[in-house]
């Protein structure tokens, strides 16, 4: 696949017609159908895999865990302890969200590992690119996280105390405290997008230079290790911001 095409084109897989004869104008753009792009489709695949895995891993649970159930319970206990340490008695509210976004981002970042690569000048029959290379997806996840921070802070403090907190440590800090709700999601969005896109560019350059496929060590780093690191960073920042917002009620 051409590098420019892989980076710039988010091709439409199929469209769902809505108003073919009378398009609706939203923000100056005419909308007559819902386009399902490559980003949306791969994201659906990741979600379907997570749902299927949760079903098969939990359908035959035993009182005395064995095999995969042992690993699963260890992960759940780790998430539960981590959530209680960060969110206190609100761990049951925010813990599932933290675990979900980590698993989704991990799956979205490492799914290119199952994509065939070019070999001996032959293009693969299909290719899977990480949906997190699309800034629209990373922006949506960052906005969702900051909305949870905002709502969590309002619920924990109450409206008036939350507003007073914006004036700390002095009233002149109000604009800067408000800017945090724009800067934080922007930094989270761009950090995830930039790192995944950078790794994809490097892998595409290697694919075009090496005629026998990508060396396994490089694929292990860019597809697995870097994907894991970026999922951890995004999840950690979300946890940090939520814990800071709800700390008064712990």
MARKEKE-540628 format. One record per residue (C-alpha): x, y, z. Coordinates in steps of 0.1 Angstrom, whole numbers, plus 5000, padded with zeros to 4 digits. Layout:
N
<node <X Y Z>>
...
END
This chain:
250
<node <5000 5000 5000>>
<node <5012 5035 4992>>
<node <5023 5055 5023>>
<node <5004 5086 5013>>
<node <4972 5066 5006>>
<node <4976 5048 5040>>
<node <4980 5080 5059>>
<node <4955 5103 5042>>
<node <4927 5082 5030>>
<node <4900 5069 5054>>
<node <4880 5051 5027>>
<node <4843 5046 5030>>
<node <4834 5009 5033>>
<node <4797 5014 5028>>
<node <4770 5040 5033>>
<node <4736 5040 5050>>
<node <4712 5063 5030>>
<node <4691 5087 5051>>
<node <4678 5115 5030>>
<node <4688 5108 4994>>
<node <4664 5133 4979>>
<node <4665 5160 5006>>
<node <4700 5163 5022>>
<node <4701 5178 5057>>
<node <4725 5207 5062>>
<node <4746 5206 5094>>
<node <4772 5233 5099>>
<node <4771 5240 5062>>
<node <4777 5204 5051>>
<node <4750 5185 5033>>
<node <4743 5151 5048>>
<node <4723 5125 5029>>
<node <4738 5093 5042>>
<node <4759 5079 5071>>
<node <4793 5068 5058>>
<node <4809 5039 5076>>
<node <4846 5045 5072>>
<node <4876 5022 5077>>
<node <4881 5037 5112>>
<node <4845 5029 5123>>
<node <4846 4994 5109>>
<node <4878 4985 5126>>
<node <4866 5000 5158>>
<node <4835 4978 5156>>
<node <4856 4948 5150>>
<node <4877 4955 5181>>
<node <4845 4960 5202>>
<node <4830 4928 5188>>
<node <4862 4909 5198>>
<node <4861 4923 5233>>
<node <4824 4913 5237>>
<node <4831 4878 5224>>
<node <4861 4874 5246>>
<node <4841 4885 5277>>
<node <4814 4861 5268>>
<node <4836 4831 5263>>
<node <4858 4838 5293>>
<node <4829 4842 5318>>
<node <4804 4816 5306>>
<node <4818 4787 5327>>
<node <4832 4802 5359>>
<node <4842 4779 5387>>
<node <4844 4785 5424>>
<node <4880 4773 5423>>
<node <4895 4791 5394>>
<node <4917 4772 5369>>
<node <4935 4781 5337>>
<node <4923 4813 5320>>
<node <4899 4820 5348>>
<node <4929 4824 5372>>
<node <4944 4851 5350>>
<node <4911 4868 5345>>
<node <4903 4870 5382>>
<node <4938 4883 5389>>
<node <4933 4911 5363>>
<node <4899 4920 5378>>
<node <4913 4920 5413>>
<node <4941 4943 5401>>
<node <4917 4967 5385>>
<node <4894 4967 5416>>
<node <4923 4975 5439>>
<node <4936 5001 5415>>
<node <4902 5018 5412>>
<node <4897 5018 5450>>
<node <4931 5034 5455>>
<node <4923 5061 5430>>
<node <4885 5067 5434>>
<node <4877 5055 5469>>
<node <4841 5045 5474>>
<node <4833 5056 5438>>
<node <4855 5028 5424>>
<node <4824 5009 5412>>
<node <4814 5040 5391>>
<node <4846 5048 5374>>
<node <4866 5015 5375>>
<node <4846 4998 5347>>
<node <4851 5028 5324>>
<node <4889 5028 5331>>
<node <4891 4991 5324>>
<node <4870 4994 5292>>
<node <4889 5022 5276>>
<node <4922 5005 5283>>
<node <4911 4972 5267>>
<node <4896 4991 5237>>
<node <4927 5012 5231>>
<node <4949 4982 5235>>
<node <4929 4962 5210>>
<node <4927 4992 5186>>
<node <4965 4998 5188>>
<node <4977 4962 5183>>
<node <4952 4950 5158>>
<node <4975 4958 5129>>
<node <4997 4929 5141>>
<node <4972 4905 5124>>
<node <4973 4924 5091>>
<node <4993 4907 5063>>
<node <5022 4927 5049>>
<node <5037 4931 5015>>
<node <5063 4905 5005>>
<node <5085 4904 4973>>
<node <5067 4934 4958>>
<node <5033 4918 4962>>
<node <5005 4938 4978>>
<node <4986 4920 5006>>
<node <4950 4910 4999>>
<node <4939 4934 5027>>
<node <4954 4956 5053>>
<node <4943 4966 5088>>
<node <4954 5000 5101>>
<node <4950 5012 5137>>
<node <4918 5032 5140>>
<node <4937 5054 5166>>
<node <4956 5069 5137>>
<node <4924 5088 5129>>
<node <4924 5120 5150>>
<node <4885 5119 5149>>
<node <4886 5087 5171>>
<node <4912 5100 5195>>
<node <4894 5133 5198>>
<node <4861 5115 5206>>
<node <4877 5094 5233>>
<node <4894 5125 5248>>
<node <4861 5144 5248>>
<node <4843 5115 5264>>
<node <4870 5113 5292>>
<node <4870 5150 5299>>
<node <4831 5150 5301>>
<node <4834 5122 5327>>
<node <4859 5144 5346>>
<node <4835 5174 5344>>
<node <4804 5154 5354>>
<node <4823 5136 5382>>
<node <4836 5168 5396>>
<node <4802 5184 5396>>
<node <4786 5153 5413>>
<node <4814 5151 5439>>
<node <4816 5188 5448>>
<node <4782 5202 5439>>
<node <4777 5231 5415>>
<node <4786 5261 5437>>
<node <4817 5245 5453>>
<node <4828 5234 5419>>
<node <4825 5269 5406>>
<node <4844 5283 5436>>
<node <4872 5258 5430>>
<node <4877 5275 5396>>
<node <4888 5306 5414>>
<node <4916 5289 5433>>
<node <4942 5298 5443>>
<node <4931 5333 5433>>
<node <4902 5347 5411>>
<node <4926 5358 5383>>
<node <4932 5320 5377>>
<node <4896 5315 5364>>
<node <4905 5317 5327>>
<node <4934 5293 5331>>
<node <4914 5268 5352>>
<node <4887 5269 5325>>
<node <4913 5264 5298>>
<node <4923 5231 5314>>
<node <4891 5216 5302>>
<node <4903 5224 5266>>
<node <4940 5217 5270>>
<node <4937 5184 5287>>
<node <4916 5166 5261>>
<node <4936 5183 5233>>
<node <4969 5170 5247>>
<node <4954 5135 5253>>
<node <4940 5134 5218>>
<node <4972 5146 5200>>
<node <4995 5124 5221>>
<node <4977 5092 5212>>
<node <4971 5102 5176>>
<node <5007 5114 5171>>
<node <5024 5083 5186>>
<node <5003 5058 5168>>
<node <5006 5077 5135>>
<node <5044 5080 5139>>
<node <5047 5042 5145>>
<node <5025 5035 5115>>
<node <5047 5057 5093>>
<node <5078 5039 5104>>
<node <5063 5005 5098>>
<node <5051 5016 5063>>
<node <5086 5028 5055>>
<node <5101 4995 5067>>
<node <5075 4975 5047>>
<node <5085 4994 5015>>
<node <5122 4989 5021>>
<node <5123 4952 5032>>
<node <5112 4928 5004>>
<node <5105 4899 5027>>
<node <5081 4915 5052>>
<node <5086 4934 5084>>
<node <5112 4919 5109>>
<node <5093 4904 5138>>
<node <5112 4924 5164>>
<node <5102 4957 5149>>
<node <5066 4945 5145>>
<node <5066 4934 5182>>
<node <5077 4968 5193>>
<node <5055 4991 5171>>
<node <5024 4969 5171>>
<node <5025 4955 5206>>
<node <5049 4974 5230>>
<node <5042 5009 5216>>
<node <5004 5002 5214>>
<node <5005 4990 5250>>
<node <5024 5020 5262>>
<node <5000 5045 5245>>
<node <4969 5027 5259>>
<node <4985 5028 5294>>
<node <4993 5065 5291>>
<node <4958 5075 5279>>
<node <4942 5054 5306>>
<node <4966 5067 5333>>
<node <4959 5104 5324>>
<node <4921 5097 5324>>
<node <4924 5081 5358>>
<node <4945 5109 5372>>
<node <4921 5136 5360>>
<node <4890 5118 5373>>
<node <4906 5111 5407>>
<node <4916 5148 5410>>
<node <4880 5158 5402>>
<node <4863 5135 5428>>
<node <4889 5135 5455>>
<node <4868 5156 5479>>
<node <4843 5128 5483>>
<node <4867 5099 5491>>
END
